[in-house]
Amino acid sequence: MIHRYEYKGYTFADETTVTEDGCYFARVVVITIGNGRIRSQRFIDLETYRTEAHARRRAVEAARAWIDDEQGGKDKLALPTNFSPLSS
């Protein structure tokens, strides 16, 4: 089941899904709408959790943190990344 939310003018959907091993993969889609049309979408894939409640809570936290960051918010939540810093 997909849950939709509104936050600071953005729409986001919690698309947490159950995995083959019975855990829950947290995923959220942040949608920007302008003039009645979708202007952009950001898919944020997160961690896997043992319970659906934890996965859904993380998805909502990540979406709000991303939106805050886009708007220059001070309270940022670290999001996982696969990027490594370059060595000098």
Protein Blocks (a to p, Z undefined) as FASTA:
>chain_A
ZZdddeehiacddfbdcdfkopacddddddddeehiafbdcdddddddfbfklmmmmmmm
mmmmmmmmmnopabdcddddfbdcddZZ
